[in-house]
């Protein structure tokens, strides 16, 4: 969803692009100054969602004169939106404009358009108790859900064609990179497993949710946030519970199960927190680790240069997931890069973007 921002943008950078919000950048006022980059907001008309899909878009220095450009899709995390990588909400210093400007100026990467599509869920459009949720912004996890909506199809069938039709970018998978953090890291792995080199030239998953079985380790935290109740419910300050409901809305929706319209993969009324196999099997259908056992999905992933990184003290156990996933990739002979760095889930985002953006860009034609 659009967040109000004070934007400093180059007005000339959107010549020929329709529908985008852009304001003047004072640094571009002097004709002798180097070309300025821009960060703009746009919206994709959608036939698949009730509302247009908001986009945050970085346009590199010299955008108007130097194109057409390769394009990188930078997916945000749960609770974020199209402004996450410009307003710092994706993590400390997560200003993609500053990071990309510095990398281009240092010669670490060529220019590229960077697009962040909004994958937050409009809870006001959901049934039951969902419209009462004001304390967190659930994400659609870049999959198609009967409850949340068709986020994967919207991205592939509406956002990508819109960007290629309305911006000076090179069309085709060889010019298109994919990366993201947290939910966006999962989305990166999911979409690489789905489409491989048929859609992407490179994929970089930061702090990805890569092995769903490890999610059961957070069951005690969910239960602890909801003491003395048989069923946990979302709430203010319940980070594990809120994440769990975002996941359930994406992976096990049930439009006949009010008030939250999800099926639960854990029996919360039992202190031992047993797994509900038939529900968790629906989650496993989206699980990157499980999908590695599908030869076709494995072949698609292997067709794309892949990089992953994660903090060694990730509070959501994503370091365990990513480490296990990397080990399985090694066992299967799938080439990839993997880095375990010191930090928590959203630490050092500036450093990671500064390293990972040039890596993705280096694989784009």
Secondary structure as UniProt FT lines:
FT   HELIX           11..14
FT   TURN            15..16
FT   HELIX           26..28
FT   TURN            31..32
FT   STRAND          38..44
FT   STRAND          53..59
FT   TURN            61..62
FT   HELIX           63..66
FT   STRAND          69..75
FT   TURN            78..79
FT   TURN            82..86
FT   TURN            89..90
FT   TURN            92..93
FT   HELIX           96..105
FT   TURN            106..107
FT   STRAND          112..117
FT   HELIX           123..125
FT   TURN            128..129
FT   HELIX           130..132
FT   TURN            141..142
FT   STRAND          144..145
FT   TURN            146..148
FT   STRAND          149..150
FT   HELIX           151..154
FT   HELIX           155..159
FT   HELIX           160..166
FT   HELIX           173..175
FT   STRAND          176..181
FT   HELIX           183..195
FT   HELIX           196..198
FT   STRAND          202..206
FT   HELIX           212..218
FT   HELIX           219..224
FT   TURN            225..228
FT   TURN            236..237
FT   HELIX           239..251
FT   TURN            255..256
FT   TURN            258..261
FT   TURN            268..269
FT   TURN            271..272
FT   HELIX           277..284
FT   TURN            285..286
FT   HELIX           288..291
FT   TURN            292..293
FT   HELIX           295..302
FT   STRAND          305..311
FT   TURN            312..313
FT   TURN            315..316
FT   HELIX           318..332
FT   STRAND          337..341
FT   TURN            345..348
FT   HELIX           349..361
FT   TURN            362..363
//
